[in-house]
Amino acid sequence: MDIFYSWREHFLQLTKKTPIVIVHGIAMSGHGFVIGGTGGNESLVHSLGRLGYDVWILNYRGTWYSKKHTTLTPRDKKFWAFSIHELGIYDIRTALKYVNKATGQKPIYIGYSMGTTGFYVYSTTFSDEARSLVKGMIGLAPVINYKGVKSVAKFSALPVVWPILKSFVYLFWNGEILPGFSRFLKPFLLTSPGMYLIQTCVNLIFGDDYEQMNPITYPLLPTWIDTAGAEVYTHYVQIYQSGVFQNYDYGKNRNLEVYSQSSPPAYQISKVSVPVALFVGANDWLATPTNAQQLYSEIPESSRCGYNLVPFPRWNHIDFIVAKDLPKYLYKSIFHKIADIDDGKCKP
């Protein structure tokens, strides 16, 4: 399965020894980091490239770039039989090992939304290995719990709702959530009224912010909006319902076989052993500041590298990818934090 891509051939000079691994969120691909900002040349990937970094992008299994399999196709239900746990212990782990071997260096990991969730799965499951492979982690809109969530997405996680929606996902698409949704969006992105309609829907999920709408990159949404697996979303639903950042819940009997206990074990954030810096949106309706503060408090003090609130009051969850002022409000701070981690100057 092709899960990562190096941008080193696109940049003329790689002057920094430390590679950067970037990992995307749910229902998107890594291409979002290529076209964000005020246009492609101001994206996170291109900005890091101009600074001389060797940038690698991971695309989780199931995205448009990662749908190959030796025996299965996306039309097979077994193809989608993976949760966030597998993304962490297989996809992220494999990518980090590969980059480490290919470059001879420990990379700095930048994760957005589910890119943070997967990293915490990996780094708590393989704590010593993570310390040996990763120089540090920067989490954008970190997601491991959902207390105080305002997003309308929480209604899909109700115990009486998600089982019904999930059954439809398997009935019509064999476990892939809304394949082809990006094509559905295209007609709406051709006009200003259409863009504002989509933005209104986006605001209900991610947080109210029209000011950061970017008419230059907005029509490019279909190039990086992607599908997700039903079991990945189920795993998030379980975390929301239980209030615990835990392994996938298979049900009592199967849990006994897999975990030797009736309920799924929690991931222990106290096992995170690499420097971690968080960037949080004050108006993020999914990864709320309250949840991010709880996460940061659970990270060992020796691994804390800074809790950073983006200095724009309406900064929401998706602004980390599409906001027109990404270079002004986010990128400069990320670059400083990368330099601190690289130089071993991390401070809580």
Kinemage of the C-alpha trace (Angstrom):
@kinemage 1
@onewidth
@group {chain A} dominant
@subgroup {mainchain}
@vectorlist {calphas} color= white
{ca met a 1} P 0.000 0.000 0.000
{ca asp a 2} L 1.430 3.398 -0.992
{ca ile a 3} L 1.057 5.542 2.107
{ca phe a 4} L 3.670 8.294 1.891
{ca tyr a 5} L 5.300 10.638 -0.568
{ca ser a 6} L 8.511 12.661 -0.495
{ca trp a 7} L 8.671 16.202 -1.867
{ca arg a 8} L 12.468 16.345 -1.843
{ca glu a 9} L 12.688 16.172 -5.657
{ca his a 10} L 10.524 19.306 -5.956
{ca phe a 11} L 12.863 21.524 -3.927
{ca leu a 12} L 16.208 22.771 -5.203
{ca gln a 13} L 18.142 22.864 -1.934
{ca leu a 14} L 17.703 20.733 1.154
{ca thr a 15} L 19.735 22.630 3.733
{ca lys a 16} L 18.131 21.167 6.866
{ca lys a 17} L 19.135 17.716 8.055
{ca thr a 18} L 15.932 17.015 9.953
{ca pro a 19} L 13.114 15.672 7.734
{ca ile a 20} L 9.487 16.647 8.328
{ca val a 21} L 6.662 14.079 8.229
{ca ile a 22} L 3.159 15.562 7.783
{ca val a 23} L 0.001 13.537 8.458
{ca his a 24} L -3.561 14.575 7.589
{ca gly a 25} L -6.942 14.363 9.295
{ca ile a 26} L -10.073 12.326 8.673
{ca ala a 27} L -11.939 12.573 5.340
{ca met a 28} L -9.020 14.231 3.558
{ca ser a 29} L -5.680 13.387 1.975
{ca gly a 30} L -2.234 14.864 2.445
{ca his a 31} L -2.780 16.993 -0.654
{ca gly a 32} L -4.481 19.553 1.579
{ca phe a 33} L -1.050 20.562 2.887
{ca val a 34} L 0.136 21.202 -0.677
{ca ile a 35} L -2.568 23.679 -1.693
{ca gly a 36} L -3.339 25.456 1.602
{ca gly a 37} L -2.613 29.061 2.531
{ca thr a 38} L -3.112 31.757 -0.087
{ca gly a 39} L -2.220 29.343 -2.869
{ca gly a 40} L 0.113 26.456 -3.604
{ca asn a 41} L 3.306 28.494 -3.148
{ca glu a 42} L 2.199 29.501 0.351
{ca ser a 43} L 1.189 26.019 1.490
{ca leu a 44} L 2.817 24.384 4.496
{ca val a 45} L 4.711 21.949 2.264
{ca his a 46} L 6.092 24.620 -0.057
{ca ser a 47} L 6.923 26.957 2.809
{ca leu a 48} L 8.905 24.249 4.588
{ca gly a 49} L 10.594 23.362 1.298
{ca arg a 50} L 11.757 26.933 0.799
{ca leu a 51} L 13.281 26.809 4.274
{ca gly a 52} L 15.307 23.801 3.150
{ca tyr a 53} L 13.415 20.980 4.862
{ca asp a 54} L 12.995 17.500 3.407
{ca val a 55} L 9.192 17.096 3.532
{ca trp a 56} L 7.355 13.771 3.537
{ca ile a 57} L 3.563 13.422 3.402
{ca leu a 58} L 1.763 10.335 4.684
{ca asn a 59} L -1.595 9.359 3.203
{ca tyr a 60} L -3.489 7.002 5.479
{ca arg a 61} L -4.868 3.766 4.036
{ca gly a 62} L -8.231 4.302 2.350
{ca thr a 63} L -7.447 7.711 0.874
{ca trp a 64} L -7.379 8.240 -2.881
{ca tyr a 65} L -3.603 7.763 -2.888
{ca ser a 66} L -3.664 4.640 -0.715
{ca lys a 67} L -6.261 2.234 -2.039
{ca lys a 68} L -4.010 -0.497 -3.328
{ca his a 69} L -4.027 -3.907 -1.681
{ca thr a 70} L -2.480 -7.254 -2.576
{ca thr a 71} L -5.781 -9.176 -2.422
{ca leu a 72} L -8.639 -6.726 -1.704
{ca thr a 73} L -10.309 -3.778 -3.429
{ca pro a 74} L -12.230 -0.832 -1.895
{ca arg a 75} L -15.416 -2.649 -2.876
{ca asp a 76} L -14.617 -5.371 -0.352
{ca lys a 77} L -15.877 -4.874 3.197
{ca lys a 78} L -12.679 -6.389 4.585
{ca phe a 79} L -10.690 -3.603 2.923
{ca trp a 80} L -12.251 -1.125 5.383
{ca ala a 81} L -11.777 -3.334 8.452
{ca phe a 82} L -9.409 -0.970 10.258
{ca ser a 83} L -9.724 1.633 12.990
{ca ile a 84} L -7.567 4.495 14.222
{ca his a 85} L -5.500 1.894 16.067
{ca glu a 86} L -4.264 0.346 12.812
{ca leu a 87} L -3.513 3.794 11.384
{ca gly a 88} L -1.255 4.429 14.351
{ca ile a 89} L 0.541 1.137 14.820
{ca tyr a 90} L 0.924 0.295 11.110
{ca asp a 91} L 0.654 3.328 8.812
{ca ile a 92} L 2.396 5.897 11.008
{ca arg a 93} L 4.884 3.419 12.395
{ca thr a 94} L 5.857 2.157 8.934
{ca ala a 95} L 6.220 5.663 7.535
{ca leu a 96} L 8.415 6.853 10.410
{ca lys a 97} L 10.654 3.810 10.123
{ca tyr a 98} L 10.964 4.333 6.375
{ca val a 99} L 11.838 8.037 6.641
{ca asn a 100} L 14.313 7.328 9.411
{ca lys a 101} L 16.029 4.668 7.311
{ca ala a 102} L 15.923 6.657 4.041
{ca thr a 103} L 17.360 9.849 5.551
{ca gly a 104} L 19.401 8.548 8.460
{ca gln a 105} L 17.702 11.201 10.607
{ca lys a 106} L 14.943 11.379 13.220
{ca pro a 107} L 12.067 13.373 11.687
{ca ile a 108} L 9.838 15.961 13.273
{ca tyr a 109} L 6.210 14.867 13.008
{ca ile a 110} L 3.414 17.327 12.190
{ca gly a 111} L -0.072 15.915 12.614
{ca tyr a 112} L -3.431 17.545 12.003
{ca ser a 113} L -6.625 16.308 13.706
{ca met a 114} L -6.631 12.516 13.113
{ca gly a 115} L -2.930 12.876 12.344
{ca thr a 116} L -2.535 13.680 16.048
{ca thr a 117} L -4.848 10.874 17.179
{ca gly a 118} L -2.884 8.298 15.200
{ca phe a 119} L 0.403 9.570 16.593
{ca tyr a 120} L -0.780 9.250 20.187
{ca val a 121} L -1.918 5.712 19.454
{ca tyr a 122} L 1.546 4.927 18.081
{ca ser a 123} L 3.621 6.796 20.662
{ca thr a 124} L 1.757 5.322 23.646
{ca thr a 125} L 1.838 1.786 22.223
{ca phe a 126} L 5.511 1.932 21.217
{ca ser a 127} L 6.852 4.574 23.583
{ca asp a 128} L 10.544 3.602 23.501
{ca glu a 129} L 10.524 3.122 19.745
{ca ala a 130} L 8.858 6.486 19.181
{ca arg a 131} L 11.576 8.179 21.223
{ca ser a 132} L 14.231 6.510 19.089
{ca leu a 133} L 12.565 7.380 15.751
{ca val a 134} L 11.004 10.823 16.285
{ca lys a 135} L 12.711 14.053 17.312
{ca gly a 136} L 9.463 15.788 18.239
{ca met a 137} L 5.772 16.173 17.460
{ca ile a 138} L 3.702 19.233 16.533
{ca gly a 139} L -0.032 18.696 16.923
{ca leu a 140} L -2.491 20.905 15.036
{ca ala a 141} L -6.096 20.763 16.307
{ca pro a 142} L -5.302 17.718 18.498
{ca val a 143} L -8.101 15.166 18.914
{ca ile a 144} L -8.225 12.530 21.641
{ca asn a 145} L -11.405 13.451 23.538
{ca tyr a 146} L -14.616 15.360 22.921
{ca lys a 147} L -15.761 17.127 26.081
{ca gly a 148} L -17.767 20.267 25.349
{ca val a 149} L -17.962 19.674 21.599
{ca lys a 150} L -20.293 22.153 19.854
{ca ser a 151} L -20.100 20.640 16.361
{ca val a 152} L -23.241 19.198 14.782
{ca ala a 153} L -21.111 16.127 14.105
{ca lys a 154} L -21.792 15.075 17.694
{ca phe a 155} L -25.361 14.187 16.739
{ca ser a 156} L -24.083 11.494 14.365
{ca ala a 157} L -22.373 9.914 17.381
{ca leu a 158} L -25.578 9.422 19.353
{ca pro a 159} L -26.127 5.749 20.314
{ca val a 160} L -29.395 5.640 18.355
{ca val a 161} L -27.986 7.396 15.275
{ca trp a 162} L -24.567 6.039 14.323
{ca pro a 163} L -25.580 2.328 14.169
{ca ile a 164} L -28.248 3.264 11.614
{ca leu a 165} L -25.881 5.460 9.571
{ca lys a 166} L -23.201 2.773 9.730
{ca ser a 167} L -25.576 0.134 8.394
{ca phe a 168} L -26.313 2.370 5.390
{ca val a 169} L -22.579 2.911 4.810
{ca tyr a 170} L -22.053 -0.847 4.593
{ca leu a 171} L -25.226 -1.437 2.595
{ca phe a 172} L -24.412 1.077 -0.133
{ca trp a 173} L -20.607 1.454 -0.028
{ca asn a 174} L -19.247 -1.618 1.818
{ca gly a 175} L -17.713 0.434 4.617
{ca glu a 176} L -16.467 3.515 2.753
{ca ile a 177} L -18.177 6.732 3.891
{ca leu a 178} L -19.579 8.807 1.013
{ca pro a 179} L -17.244 7.841 -1.845
{ca gly a 180} L -17.348 10.463 -4.577
{ca phe a 181} L -18.406 13.230 -2.191
{ca ser a 182} L -15.706 15.526 -3.589
{ca arg a 183} L -17.358 15.355 -7.034
{ca phe a 184} L -20.648 16.386 -5.440
{ca leu a 185} L -18.969 19.539 -4.082
{ca lys a 186} L -17.544 20.795 -7.377
{ca pro a 187} L -20.667 22.589 -8.772
{ca phe a 188} L -21.080 24.518 -5.517
{ca leu a 189} L -17.526 25.853 -5.692
{ca leu a 190} L -17.941 27.593 -9.049
{ca thr a 191} L -19.823 30.608 -7.666
{ca ser a 192} L -19.614 32.851 -4.599
{ca pro a 193} L -23.119 31.897 -3.331
{ca gly a 194} L -22.165 28.233 -3.649
{ca met a 195} L -18.949 28.767 -1.687
{ca tyr a 196} L -20.812 30.571 1.093
{ca leu a 197} L -23.361 27.751 1.237
{ca ile a 198} L -20.591 25.179 1.671
{ca gln a 199} L -18.841 27.420 4.209
{ca thr a 200} L -22.073 27.667 6.227
{ca cys a 201} L -22.238 23.874 6.395
{ca val a 202} L -18.533 23.716 7.247
{ca asn a 203} L -19.026 26.232 10.065
{ca leu a 204} L -21.671 24.038 11.696
{ca ile a 205} L -19.129 21.225 11.897
{ca phe a 206} L -15.831 22.963 12.542
{ca gly a 207} L -16.636 26.381 14.017
{ca asp a 208} L -18.046 29.694 12.828
{ca asp a 209} L -15.505 31.593 10.702
{ca tyr a 210} L -16.306 33.304 7.399
{ca glu a 211} L -13.423 35.779 7.628
{ca gln a 212} L -10.748 33.198 6.816
{ca met a 213} L -12.527 31.963 3.667
{ca asn a 214} L -10.060 31.872 0.790
{ca pro a 215} L -11.637 32.254 -2.687
{ca ile a 216} L -8.320 31.275 -4.300
{ca thr a 217} L -8.009 27.827 -2.778
{ca tyr a 218} L -11.678 27.131 -1.974
{ca pro a 219} L -12.419 25.739 -5.464
{ca leu a 220} L -9.581 23.245 -4.863
{ca leu a 221} L -11.380 21.546 -1.964
{ca pro a 222} L -12.386 18.529 -4.111
{ca thr a 223} L -8.689 17.789 -4.780
{ca trp a 224} L -8.061 16.888 -1.145
{ca ile a 225} L -11.465 16.134 0.414
{ca asp a 226} L -11.549 12.345 0.686
{ca thr a 227} L -13.537 9.480 2.170
{ca ala a 228} L -13.100 7.639 5.457
{ca gly a 229} L -13.630 4.107 6.686
{ca ala a 230} L -16.697 3.284 8.775
{ca glu a 231} L -14.636 1.619 11.500
{ca val a 232} L -12.385 4.675 11.803
{ca tyr a 233} L -15.426 6.844 12.442
{ca thr a 234} L -16.848 4.163 14.750
{ca his a 235} L -13.660 4.358 16.811
{ca tyr a 236} L -14.125 8.126 17.184
{ca val a 237} L -17.787 7.590 18.115
{ca gln a 238} L -16.726 5.156 20.844
{ca ile a 239} L -14.223 7.673 22.224
{ca tyr a 240} L -16.918 10.356 22.228
{ca gln a 241} L -19.487 8.133 23.934
{ca ser a 242} L -17.112 6.714 26.559
{ca gly a 243} L -15.204 9.933 27.237
{ca val a 244} L -12.016 7.846 27.219
{ca phe a 245} L -9.173 7.764 24.689
{ca gln a 246} L -9.257 4.003 24.282
{ca asn a 247} L -8.671 1.102 21.929
{ca tyr a 248} L -11.405 -0.011 19.548
{ca asp a 249} L -14.349 -1.634 21.337
{ca tyr a 250} L -15.242 -4.943 19.664
{ca gly a 251} L -17.862 -5.896 22.241
{ca lys a 252} L -17.400 -7.844 25.489
{ca asn a 253} L -16.666 -11.308 24.076
{ca arg a 254} L -14.291 -10.179 21.338
{ca asn a 255} L -12.607 -7.752 23.749
{ca leu a 256} L -11.803 -10.684 26.019
{ca glu a 257} L -10.096 -12.435 23.097
{ca val a 258} L -8.169 -9.385 21.899
{ca tyr a 259} L -7.403 -7.540 25.159
{ca ser a 260} L -7.972 -10.240 27.820
{ca gln a 261} L -10.495 -7.914 29.445
{ca ser a 262} L -14.134 -7.095 28.780
{ca ser a 263} L -13.597 -3.425 27.943
{ca pro a 264} L -10.968 -1.871 25.666
{ca pro a 265} L -7.869 -0.543 27.436
{ca ala a 266} L -7.189 3.190 27.434
{ca tyr a 267} L -4.171 4.678 25.683
{ca gln a 268} L -1.888 6.122 28.368
{ca ile a 269} L -0.853 9.645 27.331
{ca ser a 270} L 1.620 9.541 30.226
{ca lys a 271} L 3.708 7.200 28.043
{ca val a 272} L 4.358 9.872 25.401
{ca ser a 273} L 8.133 10.283 25.486
{ca val a 274} L 8.893 12.739 22.671
{ca pro a 275} L 8.645 16.548 22.821
{ca val a 276} L 5.099 17.664 21.950
{ca ala a 277} L 3.897 21.136 20.960
{ca leu a 278} L 0.196 21.835 20.461
{ca phe a 279} L -1.488 24.480 18.302
{ca val a 280} L -5.142 25.070 19.112
{ca gly a 281} L -7.974 27.154 17.630
{ca ala a 282} L -9.994 29.231 20.111
{ca asn a 283} L -13.126 28.655 18.013
{ca asp a 284} L -12.533 24.981 17.213
{ca trp a 285} L -15.854 23.197 17.746
{ca leu a 286} L -14.307 19.708 17.450
{ca ala a 287} L -10.864 19.879 19.063
{ca thr a 288} L -11.858 22.426 21.672
{ca pro a 289} L -9.320 24.335 23.782
{ca thr a 290} L -10.714 22.591 26.877
{ca asn a 291} L -9.905 19.181 25.419
{ca ala a 292} L -6.502 20.319 24.186
{ca gln a 293} L -5.650 21.648 27.655
{ca gln a 294} L -6.615 18.304 29.189
{ca leu a 295} L -4.412 16.497 26.663
{ca tyr a 296} L -1.482 18.811 27.371
{ca ser a 297} L -1.857 18.310 31.123
{ca glu a 298} L -1.660 14.525 30.667
{ca ile a 299} L 1.555 14.692 28.614
{ca pro a 300} L 4.580 14.198 30.895
{ca glu a 301} L 6.066 17.546 31.867
{ca ser a 302} L 9.427 16.507 30.427
{ca ser a 303} L 7.770 16.111 26.992
{ca arg a 304} L 5.793 19.364 26.958
{ca cys a 305} L 7.035 21.776 24.318
{ca gly a 306} L 4.382 24.467 24.434
{ca tyr a 307} L 0.608 24.984 24.286
{ca asn a 308} L -0.105 27.582 21.609
{ca leu a 309} L -3.474 29.247 20.988
{ca val a 310} L -3.639 30.600 17.426
{ca pro a 311} L -3.875 34.419 17.805
{ca phe a 312} L -7.077 34.803 15.802
{ca pro a 313} L -10.267 34.589 17.903
{ca arg a 314} L -12.431 32.766 15.343
{ca trp a 315} L -9.805 30.209 14.265
{ca asn a 316} L -11.654 26.919 13.796
{ca his a 317} L -10.796 23.287 13.076
{ca ile a 318} L -10.503 23.484 9.298
{ca asp a 319} L -8.692 26.842 9.323
{ca phe a 320} L -5.513 24.856 9.971
{ca ile a 321} L -5.804 23.719 6.336
{ca val a 322} L -7.706 26.383 4.375
{ca ala a 323} L -7.442 29.763 6.148
{ca lys a 324} L -6.222 32.629 3.996
{ca asp a 325} L -3.973 33.909 6.807
{ca leu a 326} L -2.162 30.641 7.547
{ca pro a 327} L 1.307 32.178 6.993
{ca lys a 328} L 0.497 35.085 9.344
{ca tyr a 329} L -1.183 33.297 12.221
{ca leu a 330} L 0.221 29.763 12.119
{ca tyr a 331} L 3.198 29.012 9.892
{ca lys a 332} L 5.670 31.404 11.512
{ca ser a 333} L 4.939 29.925 14.935
{ca ile a 334} L 5.274 26.373 13.574
{ca phe a 335} L 8.645 27.208 12.016
{ca his a 336} L 9.919 28.627 15.320
{ca lys a 337} L 8.723 25.525 17.149
{ca ile a 338} L 10.398 23.230 14.600
{ca ala a 339} L 13.655 25.112 15.151
{ca asp a 340} L 13.296 24.785 18.936
{ca ile a 341} L 12.695 21.029 18.708
{ca asp a 342} L 15.542 20.639 16.234
{ca asp a 343} L 17.942 22.528 18.512
{ca gly a 344} L 16.829 20.739 21.650
{ca lys a 345} L 15.445 23.968 23.111
{ca cys a 346} L 11.938 22.765 23.787
{ca lys a 347} L 10.212 24.504 26.700
{ca pro a 348} L 6.775 23.889 28.211
